[in-house]
């Protein structure tokens, strides 16, 4: 376990450096925003394209894996939603809290860390989880918030969701990568080196950006944020473990990657959604802050267990 902790520590240390830079104002919120854009639109996209272009969708597509992850995530999503509604929160707030309970930082933290710690074979399983999170649950929160405000479902909501998916560089890069893979064309050496160099900036850049962005987040609404962090760091990986290992009998290695990915802290893009729609941004902010701090230990414990 100590060996796993020491391997994950450098990742969180870079987050810590970013947090320090943000706290002392060496990295301003504006600078953090531009760094996040660089990672999101360029470095991480290059990494994901290169990974997916070297994978075969037919070989990695495992429907039992997808169903196992979806079932467990939907269960925790319903639990967190129900708790929010029992507290007399609105549908909008319940949807945002549910996102905190199940959507982990797979893109910025999970892809680089899990591939390094669990081997390159983890790329395919992590990609599938990222796709489910982005395409289904990322769309669901928009539908619930917009639908509750309009009081009905409309074509406008579907248009908003579709536009969001098309404009998401992570989805676009993965789709284009698999399309390239399907063409069976080798990646030209100059292009491959370009993607390798640019994608190499994704890991340190993403981790630093996570830390710097945490420096601007508050720790208000601690009781709710603690519950949401518990849901993300404990309930979600526990539900995924039961689903993958016992209900759907997923391949042990793939199941271990799924469980480790489910143990990641609350994703930063949940805060972007909350801020964009004006729904409980301080609550989400505190959840990201608490879950990221606690995950320094919990992620190591989970990865050590599944390994």
N, C-alpha and C positions, 0 to 999 in steps of 0.2 A: 504493500500500500504506500509506503514511504517513497518507493521508487517512482510510482505513478504520480504522486504529489510533486516530487521534484521535477518530473517531466512537464507537468501542467503549470508549474510555478512561473517559468519564463513568460508564458502567454499572459498570465494575470499581472506579472511584473510590468509588462509593456502597457497594459491597461492602467496600472498604477502610475507609471510615468506620465501618461496622457492626462490622468486625473490631476496630478500635481501641476502640470503645465497649465491646465485650465483654471485651477484654483488660484494660482499666483498671477493669473492674467497674462502669462507669457504667450499662451494660445488663447486668443479672444474667441467668443462665440462665433463671430464672423469667419475667423480662420478655421475653426472647427467645422463650420458648415461647408466651406470650400474643400477641406480635406475629405469630408464625408462624400461630397459629390465626386471627387476624383476617384475615390475607392469604389463607390457605387456604380458609376457610369463607365469607368475605364479599367482600373486594376482588377476588381473582382469579376467584372464581365469577361476580361481576357482570360482569367483563371478558369472560370466556369466553361467558357467556350472551348478552351484547350482540353479540359477534362472530358467534356461531353463529346468532342470531336474524336477523341481516342477511345470512346466506349461504343459498344453496340447496344442500341436500345432493346433489340430483341433478346439479347443475352441478359441484361440487367432487369428488364421488366418482369416483375414478380407480383402477380395480383394478390396472392395470399399475404405477401409482405405489405402491400398497400392497404388491403382491407384490415389487417391486424393493427396497423398504425392508425388508420382512420377510425376504426371502432373505438379504440382506447381514447383517442383524442376527443372524439365526439362525446364519449361518456363523461370525461372530466369537464368538457365544455358545458354540458347540461347541468352538471353538479354546481359549477361556479355560477352559471346563469340562475339556477334555482335559488341559491343562497342570496344572490343579489336581489331577486324579485321578492323573496321573503323579508328582506330588509326594506321593502317598499321603494327600491330603486326603479328608475324608468327602464324601458327596453333598451334605450341607447346606452345607458350606463352599464346595464347588465351585459350587453354585447361587448363593450370595451373591457370590462372586468374578465369576461370569458376569454378574450384574446390574451390577456395577461396570464391567465391560468394555463394556456396550452401552447402559445407561440413563442418558441425559443430563438435565441440568436444564432440560428443555423448558418445563415449566409456569412456574417462577419466573423463569428467565432468558431462555429462548428465545423465548417468546411476545412479551414486550414489546420485546426487543432486535431480533429478526429482522423484526418488523413495522415497526419504526421505520427500520431500516437498509436493508431490501430492499423496502419498500412494502407497502401494504395487501393486495395480491394474495397476499402470503405467508401470510395468515391461514388460508386453506383448507388448503394443504399442511402447515402446522405443526399444525393441528388433527388431521389424519389421522395424523401421526406420534405425537402425544400419545395418540390413541385406541389405536393399536397397542401402544405402550409400556405403557399402563395396563391395557388389557383382556387382552392376550395374555401379555406377559412379566411383568406384575405378578401375574397369576394363576399363571403357570408356577412362579415361585419359591416361592409358598405351597404349591403341589401337591408340588414336589420335597422341600421341607423337611418338610412334614407327612407325606407318604407315606413318606419314608425313616425317620422316627421310628416310624410305625405299622407299617412293614414291608409295607404294602399300600395300595391305593386304596380309598376308602370314600365313601359318600354324605356323611359328615361333612365330608370335605375339600371336596367340591363346595359344600356349604352354607356353609362358611367363605369360600370364594372368592366365591360369589354375594353373601353379606352384605357382604364387603369392597368389591365393585364398587358395590353399591347405596348404600353409605354414603360413597363417595368423592365429595366435592362437585364435583370437576373433571368427572368423568364425568356426574354428574347435571345440572350446569349446561349442558354441551354437548348432552346429549340433549334437555333441555327447550328449549334455544335452537333446535335443529333442528325440534323439534315445533312451536314457535311459527312458525318460518319456513314450515313446510309448511302451516300454517293460512292463510297469505297475509294475515294481519291485520297492519296497521302497528303499530309500537310507539307507544303514546300518548306525547305529548311529555313530560309529567311523569315517566313511567316511564323514558323514554329518558335524560332528564337525570339522574334518580336513579342509573341504572346507570352513566352516564358519570362522574359525580362519585365514586361509590363505587369504580368500576373504575379510576379515575385514581390511586387510592392503591395499586394493586397493584404497579406498577413500582418506585417508591422503597421501598415497604414490603417487597416480596419481596427486593430487592437488599440492603437493610439487614439483613434477617433472615438472609440467607445469610451475610453477613460476621460478624454477631454469633454465629451458631451455629458458624462455623469457629473462633472464638476459644476454644471449649471442647473442640475436637478435638485429639487427640494425633497425633504423627507417628511412631508406632512401626511396626515391621515394614516398614521402608523399602524393602527389596528387592522384596517382593511388591507393595506399594503403587505402586512405580514401574512395575512390569510392568503392573498394572491401569490405571494412568493412561495408559501408552503405548497399551494396547489401546483405551481410550476415545477418546483424542485423535488417534491416528494410524491404528490398524488399522480402527476402526469407520468413520470418514469415507472411508478409502481403499476399503474394501469396498463402501460405499454408492456411491461414485463409479463404480467398475467396474460395479456392478449397474445403476445408473440410466442411465449414459451409453452403455454398450456392450451389456449383456445384454438390457435391456428397453426401451431407446430412449425413456426418459421425456422429456417436454417439457423443453427446456433450462432454462427459468426454474424450473419445479417441481423439477427435478433439483438446481439450485443451492441452493434452499431446503432440500431434503432433506440435501444434503451439509453445509451450514452447521449444520443442527440436529444432525447426527451428530457434529459436532466439539465440541459443548458438553461441559463437565466433568461428572463423576459427580454424579448427582442426590442431594439430601439425603434423599429418601424411602427410598433403599437403606439408609441408616444406621438409619432408623426400623424397617425390617423386621429388620435385623441385631440391633438392640437388643431388639426385641420377642421374637424367638425365641432370643436369646442365642447368636448365631452370628457369631463374628469381628467384633465391633463396632469394635475398635481398628484392625483391618486396613482396614475400610471407611472409618473416620474419616480415616486417613492418606491413603487414595486420594482422598477428597473434597478434602482440604487441598492435596495436591500437584497434582491435576488442575486445581483452580480457579486456583491460583497460576500454573501454566504456561499455562493457557488464555488469559491476558491477551495473550500473544503468538500462540499457535497459532490462536485463533478469528479474530483479525484477518487472519492469513495465509490461512486457508481462505476467509473471506468475500471477501478481496481477490482470491483466485484464481478463485473461482466467479463473481465479478462481472465 
